[in-house]
């Protein structure tokens, strides 16, 4: 009799991919507290590199994060929709 449990396990290990939407990997904190970006989303230690993606969102939202990322992008300094005081 064939070993189906091994075949299923092998299939799952080879076919599974994550559908997670990681957020919060680039903390907006003071650098001395482990932060990666400042309040203008500029990466510490760089001249003009900004992070505008899900990594600056501190908490998971209860929906797909795409709309939240769009709002974050609209507030980016390079966006034509950015607030003029930024």
N, C-alpha and C positions, 0 to 999 in steps of 0.2 A: 504494500500500500504506500503511495507517495506521501511524503512529509509536507502537507499543505501549510502547516503552521510556519515552517521555515520559509516557504515561498511567500507567504503573506508578510512575514516579518521583513524579509529581504526587499520585497516590493515597497513597503512603507518606508524603510530606511533610505531607499534610492529615489523614491518619488515625492516624498514630503517636502514642501517648502513653506516657509513662514508667510503668513499674510498679515503679520503685525505691522503696525504703523509706529515705529519708535519715535518718541518725543522726549524732550528734556535732556538731551545729550550735550548741549552747549549752554550751560547755565548762564543766565544773566545775573551775575553777582559781582561784588567787588573781587578783583583779582586775588587779593589775599585770602579770600574765603573759597577759592577754587573756581571762581567764575571764568568763563571763556569769552564772553562778549560784554560790552558796556551797554548803557541805556540807549545808545544810538545804533546798537547791533554791530558795532565795529569789534573785530577780534583783537584782543589784547596783544600787544607786541607787533602789530602790523601797521602799515601806513593807511591803507584804504581797502581793506577786505572786510566785507560785512556778511553776516549770516542771515539769510531770509528763507528759512525752511522750518520744518517741524521741530528741529532740534532746539529751538529757542522757546518753544511752548512748554511751560513748566508742568502742566498736568494733562492727562488724557482727557479728551472731550468725549461726550457720549454720542458721537456721530463720526462719520468719516472726517478726517482732519483737513480735507482739501479746502473747504470754505474758510476755515481759520487761517490756513496758510495764505490764501488769497488776500485776506485782510492784512496779514503781516506784510505781505509784499507791497500792498498799496501804501503802506506807511514807510516803506523803504525810501531812502534818500535818492536812489536812482529812478524811482517811479515817477511818471508824469503826474500821478495823483497824490504825491507826497504832500504833507502839510507844509505850507511855505515857511513856517517858523523853524522847521527842522533844519 
